[in-house]
Amino acid sequence: MASDSNKKRFYLQTVVCILIACAFIAYCTVAIFKTIQSSQKGHTWSAIVSLEARLLSHTQDSNSESQQYFQNAGKQWQFLSDDEYDKITAILEQDGFRIDAGHPNGYPVDTWGNRLVISFRRLSDGQLDFNIVSKGPDGIHDTKDDITSPYNNDQSLE
C-alpha cells in the first residue's frame, strides 16, 4: 500500500516539475522574442530617422537632383512610386548616403526586408515634410505594427 502511495506521489511530483519546467521555458522564449523584436524596431527606427534626415538635408539644396521629384508637393500627403523611390535612393547613394539595406537591389529596407514607404507634403512655410514608414513584421502598409518616424507627430496620412 505504501509503495503505491509513494509511486503516486513520485508521479505527481514528476508531473509538477515537468509543468514548471515547461512554464519556465515558455517564459524565457517570450522574453527572448520580445528582446529580439525590440532590437528589430530599434534598427528600423534608426534607418527611418537616418533616411528622413538625409532627405530633408538633400531637398533643401536647390541644386539637388532630387528636387524634381518633390516640385509638385502640395498640402496633401503624396507617396513616392517604386520607380521614384529607386531613383531618389540612387541619388542619395551617389552623394555618399547608404543605409546598409541588405536588399539585393540596394534600396533601403526595414529589418524584415520590406521597402520603406516614403510620403511627403509641403508645409505652409514652403518646407517639405516627410513621413517614412516601415510596414513592420507583417509587411502590410497601414496596419498596427507599422513603425514610423518618432519625430512625426502627425501620423494621419490623407
N, C-alpha and C positions, 0 to 999 in steps of 0.2 A: 504494500500500500504506500509506504513512504517513498518507495522507489518511483511509483507512478506520479506522486505529487512532486518529487524532485525533477522528474522529466518534464512535467508540465511547466514548472517554474522556470527551468532552464530554457525550454522552448519559448516561453513568454518573454524572458529577458533577451533572448537572441532576436526575436521579432522587434522588440522595442529598440534595441541597439541598431538594428538594420534601418528602422524607420528614422531614427535620429541621424544616422549617417546620411541617409538619402536627403533629409531636410537640410543638413549642413551643406551637402554638395549642391543642392538646388540654390541655396542662399549664395554660395560662392560663385556659382555660374551667373546669377543675376548681377552680382556686384561686378564681376569681370566684364560682362556685357555692357553695363552702364558706364564703366570706365572707358571702354573702347569707343562707345557711342559719343561720349563727351569729347574724347580726343578727336574723333572724326569731325564733329561740329566745330571744334576749335580750329582745325586745319582749314575747314571750308570758310569760316568767318574770316580768317586771315587772308585767304585767297580773294574773297569778295571785297574786303576793305582795301587790299592792295590794288586790285583792278580798278575799283571805284576812284581811288586817289590818283592813279595814273591817267584814267580817262579825264578826270577834272583838270588835271595839270596839262594834259596834251591838248584838250579842246580850248583852253584859254589862249593858246598860241595861235594867232590869226593866220600864220603861215602853215599851220599843220594840215597834212593831207586828210586827216580825219574830219576836219571841219565840214567837208562836203556832205557827210552822212547825217549831220545834225542841223543843216541850214534851215530845213522846214519844220523844226521843232516848234510845237505850239504849247498851249497850256494843258492839253490832254496828254496822258502818258501814251507813248508810242513804243513799239517793240522793234528791236533790230531783227531783220530776217537772218536766216542762217548764212546767206551769202554776205550780207553786210557784216555780220559777226566775224566771219572768217577774214574779211578784208581789214576790219578795224584791228583785230588781234594781230594780223600780219604787220600792219603799220606800227603798232606799239612794239612788236618784237624787233622790227628794223631799228627802232630807236633805243634798243637795249633792254626793253621790258620783257620779262618772261616769267610766267608762273610755271613752275615745274609741274606741268599738267598731267603727264603720264599718259596722254592720249596719242595714238599713232599719227593723227592728223595735226597734232601740235597745238590745238586750241585749248584754252583753259577749261578745265572740267572740275567738278567738285570731287569730294572724297569717294563718291560712289560711281564716278565715271560719267556723270551726266554733264552735258553742256550747260554752262551758266546762262541764265536768262537776263538780258540787258534791256531795260526800258529807260526812256529819257523823256524830258519835257523841258520847256523853257519857263523859268520863273518870271514874275512880274518885273524884276530888276534886270532882265535880259540874260541872266546866268543860266547855264544848263544844269539840270538836276538829274542825277542818275539813280536808278534803283536796280541793284543786281541781286538776283535770287538764285539760290541753289534749289533744285527740285527735291532735294532730300533723298532719303533712302528708298522711297517708293518710285522715284523717277518721274513723278507726275506733277506738273506745274499747278500751283494754286490749291494745294492741299495743306492739311495741318502740319505736316512735317517739313515744309519748306523752310529754308534758312535765308534770311535777308540781312542786308547791312544793318549792323546795330546802330548806325548813325542816322538811319532814315526813320523819322518819326511818322511820316505819312505812309502807312502800309497799304492804303487802298489804291488800287490801280483801276482807273476807269476805262 
